[in-house]
Amino acid sequence: MRPEKELLPSLGLSPVRRYGAARRLRISKRLGKAVAGWSQALPSRGSPALLSRDRLAAIVIVLPTITLQQRAVEGAFVVRLGTDTVAVERFTLRGGQLEGTFVTRAPKTRLQQYSAKLAPDGTVRRFELGTYWGDWISGEPVERVRIDFGVETATVETTIGDSSDVRKVVASAGTTPVVLNSYALLELVTRRHRPTIGAIEPLGLFVGGASTVLIRLEPGPGDSLVATLGTIGPLRIALDSTGRILGVNGIGGVLNVQAERVATLDVRALA
């Protein structure tokens, strides 16, 4: 192989540019030797060393997958009683946090904002809900509810104006907060329990009454299930393969409503 000093003039470079190119070439050669030496120093296949070639390859593959899983998931639900829209909900699931805005029209227009902090297994650690009268946020919420979920109990703190009440409710680990006609919250249950439908009855905690109920999930035809929240139901729910709620049919049941999943919506315009 020709030496650097003989090779570079043949490329037609000026003296100054030849100096820079030679320096880059030397660095490149050193880097190549370092990488080669480092690669040879790696343990062979089957070695008990902590970092094998196979594990190194796995790291390169897995990292982009984790990044994709951390992307925000957005969605919305429109709830109808007959042809009348009675509630709308818009939500975002980002990392370990579910946040949503929920508007109901009966008996009068009420807007609620909530957030649920999730554990790695998808259970709720903390839930906060603020209620506003009217179709948009104005000033402080008229009522605030905060629920901290423990192993055997949930601590429920309700604040109305200057008055605050704290109580403990018996609730096993994995209990999910329930707000009527909030299907983003119910989706936390269907996604988590999709593989065990019919075998497990998770607990739900009604936020307004601070009382727990069994959430009965029974297999339905195709990718669907039938849910009953205590005495409320049945709700025939269409799911995708991951447990996302695509639609709800509660006609003939206690709520007698239908819910449709949409990509997004203007909550205020529909309130």
C-alpha positions as CSV (number, residue, x, y, z in Angstrom):
1,M,0.0,0.0,0.0
2,R,1.3,3.5,-0.8
3,P,2.3,5.7,2.1
4,E,-0.1,8.6,3.1
5,K,2.3,11.3,1.8
6,E,2.5,9.6,-1.7
7,L,-1.2,8.8,-1.9
8,L,-2.6,12.2,-1.0
9,P,-0.8,14.3,-3.7
10,S,-2.2,12.0,-6.3
11,L,-5.7,13.2,-5.3
12,G,-4.9,16.7,-6.4
13,L,-5.2,18.4,-3.0
14,S,-3.4,21.6,-2.0
15,P,-0.8,21.5,0.8
16,V,-3.2,22.8,3.4
17,R,-6.0,20.4,2.4
18,R,-3.4,17.6,2.1
19,Y,-2.4,18.1,5.8
20,G,-6.1,18.0,6.9
21,A,-6.8,14.9,4.9
22,A,-3.7,13.1,6.1
23,R,-4.7,13.9,9.7
24,R,-8.2,12.6,9.1
25,L,-6.8,9.5,7.5
26,R,-4.5,8.8,10.5
27,I,-7.4,9.2,12.9
28,S,-9.6,6.9,10.8
29,K,-6.9,4.2,10.8
30,R,-6.5,4.4,14.5
31,L,-10.2,4.2,15.1
32,G,-10.5,1.2,12.8
33,K,-7.7,-0.6,14.7
34,A,-9.4,0.3,18.0
35,V,-12.8,-1.0,16.9
36,A,-11.2,-4.2,15.5
37,G,-9.4,-4.8,18.8
38,W,-12.5,-4.1,20.8
39,S,-14.5,-6.5,18.7
40,Q,-11.8,-9.3,19.1
41,A,-11.9,-8.7,22.8
42,L,-15.6,-9.5,23.1
43,P,-16.3,-13.0,24.5
44,S,-17.1,-15.7,22.0
45,R,-20.7,-17.2,21.6
46,G,-21.7,-19.1,24.7
47,S,-19.3,-17.2,27.0
48,P,-20.7,-16.5,30.5
49,A,-19.5,-12.9,30.2
50,L,-22.2,-10.3,30.9
51,L,-22.0,-8.6,27.5
52,S,-21.8,-11.1,24.6
53,R,-22.1,-10.3,20.9
54,D,-25.7,-11.6,20.9
55,R,-26.7,-9.3,23.8
56,L,-25.0,-6.4,22.1
57,A,-27.1,-7.0,19.0
58,A,-30.2,-7.3,21.1
59,I,-29.5,-3.9,22.7
60,V,-29.2,-2.3,19.2
61,I,-32.6,-3.8,18.2
62,V,-34.5,-3.2,21.4
63,L,-33.7,0.5,21.9
64,P,-35.8,1.8,19.0
65,T,-38.7,-0.4,20.1
66,I,-38.8,1.2,23.5
67,T,-38.8,4.6,21.9
68,L,-41.8,3.7,19.8
69,Q,-43.7,2.4,22.8
70,Q,-43.3,5.7,24.6
71,R,-45.1,7.7,21.9
72,A,-48.2,9.4,23.0
73,V,-51.6,7.8,22.3
74,E,-54.5,10.1,21.7
75,G,-58.2,9.4,21.2
76,A,-61.7,10.5,22.0
77,F,-65.2,9.1,22.7
78,V,-68.6,10.4,21.8
79,V,-71.4,9.1,24.0
80,R,-75.0,9.2,22.7
81,L,-78.4,8.5,24.1
82,G,-80.5,7.9,21.0
83,T,-79.5,10.7,18.6
84,D,-78.5,13.1,21.4
85,T,-74.9,13.5,22.4
86,V,-74.8,13.3,26.2
87,A,-71.0,13.2,26.9
88,V,-67.7,13.6,25.1
89,E,-64.2,12.7,26.2
90,R,-60.8,13.4,24.8
91,F,-57.7,11.8,26.3
92,T,-53.9,11.3,25.9
93,L,-51.8,8.4,27.2
94,R,-48.2,9.4,27.4
95,G,-45.6,7.3,29.2
96,G,-47.0,6.5,32.6
97,Q,-49.7,9.2,32.6
98,L,-53.3,9.2,31.3
99,E,-54.9,12.7,31.0
100,G,-58.4,13.5,29.8
101,T,-61.1,16.1,29.5
102,F,-64.7,14.9,30.0
103,V,-67.9,16.8,29.4
104,T,-71.4,15.7,30.3
105,R,-74.7,17.6,29.5
106,A,-77.1,16.1,32.1
107,P,-78.5,17.4,34.4
108,K,-76.5,20.4,33.3
109,T,-73.2,21.0,31.5
110,R,-70.3,19.9,33.6
111,L,-66.6,19.7,32.5
112,Q,-64.1,17.4,34.3
113,Q,-60.4,17.2,33.9
114,Y,-58.6,14.1,35.2
115,S,-55.1,12.6,35.3
116,A,-54.1,9.1,36.3
117,K,-50.5,8.2,37.2
118,L,-49.8,4.6,36.2
119,A,-47.5,2.0,37.5
120,P,-45.3,0.0,35.0
121,D,-47.9,-2.8,35.1
122,G,-50.7,-0.4,34.0
123,T,-52.4,-0.1,37.3
124,V,-53.3,3.3,38.7
125,R,-51.2,4.8,41.5
126,R,-52.9,8.2,41.8
127,F,-56.0,9.7,40.3
128,E,-57.0,13.4,40.3
129,L,-60.2,14.9,39.1
130,G,-61.3,18.5,38.9
131,T,-65.0,19.5,38.2
132,Y,-66.1,22.7,36.6
133,W,-69.7,23.9,35.9
134,G,-70.1,25.1,32.4
135,D,-68.6,24.2,29.1
136,W,-65.0,25.3,29.8
137,I,-62.4,25.7,32.5
138,S,-62.9,29.0,34.5
139,G,-61.1,29.6,37.8
140,E,-60.7,26.9,40.4
141,P,-62.7,23.7,40.2
142,V,-65.8,23.6,42.3
143,E,-64.8,20.1,43.4
144,R,-61.5,18.2,43.5
145,V,-60.9,14.6,44.1
146,R,-57.6,12.9,44.7
147,I,-57.2,9.1,45.2
148,D,-54.0,7.4,46.2
149,F,-54.1,3.7,45.7
150,G,-52.2,1.5,48.1
151,V,-51.9,-2.3,48.5
152,E,-55.2,-2.9,50.4
153,T,-56.8,0.6,50.7
154,A,-57.3,3.7,48.7
155,T,-57.1,7.2,50.3
156,V,-59.8,9.5,48.9
157,E,-59.5,13.2,49.5
158,T,-62.5,15.4,48.3
159,T,-62.3,19.2,48.4
160,I,-65.3,21.5,47.9
161,G,-64.5,25.1,48.4
162,D,-62.7,25.4,51.7
163,S,-64.0,22.1,53.0
164,S,-62.0,18.9,52.7
165,D,-62.8,15.3,53.6
166,V,-60.4,12.4,53.7
167,R,-61.5,8.8,53.9
168,K,-60.0,5.3,53.4
169,V,-61.7,2.8,51.3
170,V,-61.0,-0.9,51.2
171,A,-59.6,-1.5,47.7
172,S,-57.1,-4.2,46.7
173,A,-54.1,-3.5,44.5
174,G,-55.1,-2.9,40.8
175,T,-58.4,-1.1,41.6
176,T,-59.3,1.3,38.8
177,P,-61.1,4.6,39.2
178,V,-64.5,4.6,37.5
179,V,-66.4,7.7,36.1
180,L,-69.7,6.9,34.4
181,N,-69.4,7.1,30.6
182,S,-65.6,7.6,30.8
183,Y,-64.4,4.9,28.5
184,A,-60.7,6.0,28.5
185,L,-60.6,5.0,32.1
186,L,-62.5,1.7,31.4
187,E,-59.9,1.0,28.7
188,L,-57.2,0.8,31.4
189,V,-59.2,-2.3,32.6
190,T,-59.8,-3.9,29.2
191,R,-56.2,-3.5,28.0
192,R,-54.8,-4.9,31.2
193,H,-57.2,-7.8,31.5
194,R,-57.7,-8.6,27.8
195,P,-55.8,-12.0,28.1
196,T,-57.8,-13.0,31.3
197,I,-61.4,-12.1,30.3
198,G,-63.8,-14.3,32.2
199,A,-61.2,-15.5,34.7
200,I,-60.7,-12.3,36.8
201,E,-63.1,-9.7,38.2
202,P,-61.1,-6.5,38.8
203,L,-62.3,-3.9,41.2
204,G,-63.5,-0.4,40.2
205,L,-63.8,2.5,42.5
206,F,-66.6,5.0,41.7
207,V,-65.0,8.4,42.1
208,G,-68.2,10.2,43.1
209,G,-69.4,7.9,45.7
210,A,-66.0,6.5,46.8
211,S,-67.4,3.0,46.8
212,T,-65.9,-0.1,45.2
213,V,-67.7,-2.4,42.7
214,L,-66.7,-5.6,40.8
215,I,-66.1,-5.1,37.1
216,R,-67.3,-8.3,35.5
217,L,-65.8,-9.0,32.1
218,E,-67.3,-11.8,30.0
219,P,-66.2,-12.9,26.5
220,G,-68.4,-11.8,23.6
221,P,-68.5,-12.8,20.0
222,G,-65.3,-12.1,18.0
223,D,-63.1,-9.4,19.5
224,S,-65.7,-8.2,22.0
225,L,-66.7,-8.5,25.7
226,V,-69.6,-7.8,27.9
227,A,-68.9,-5.6,30.9
228,T,-70.9,-5.0,34.0
229,L,-69.9,-2.4,36.6
230,G,-71.6,-3.6,39.8
231,T,-75.3,-3.3,38.8
232,I,-74.6,-1.0,35.8
233,G,-74.7,-2.8,32.5
234,P,-74.5,-4.8,30.4
235,L,-72.1,-2.9,28.2
236,R,-71.3,-4.8,24.9
237,I,-67.8,-3.5,24.0
238,A,-66.0,-4.0,20.7
239,L,-62.2,-4.3,21.2
240,D,-59.1,-4.5,19.0
241,S,-56.4,-7.2,19.6
242,T,-54.7,-5.0,22.3
243,G,-57.8,-4.4,24.3
244,R,-58.5,-0.8,23.0
245,I,-62.2,0.1,23.1
246,L,-63.6,0.7,19.6
247,G,-67.2,1.1,20.5
248,V,-69.8,0.5,23.3
249,N,-73.4,-0.6,23.0
250,G,-75.4,-0.3,26.3
251,I,-78.8,-0.1,24.7
252,G,-81.3,-2.0,26.8
253,G,-79.1,-1.7,29.9
254,V,-79.1,0.7,32.8
255,L,-77.2,3.5,30.9
256,N,-78.9,2.8,27.6
257,V,-76.2,4.6,25.7
258,Q,-73.8,4.0,22.8
259,A,-70.2,5.2,22.6
260,E,-68.0,5.6,19.5
261,R,-64.3,6.0,19.4
262,V,-63.0,8.8,17.2
263,A,-59.5,10.0,16.5
264,T,-60.0,13.4,18.0
265,L,-62.7,16.1,18.6
266,D,-63.3,19.6,19.8
267,V,-64.6,19.1,23.3
268,R,-65.9,22.7,23.7
269,A,-67.7,22.7,20.3
270,L,-69.6,19.5,21.3
271,A,-70.3,20.4,24.9
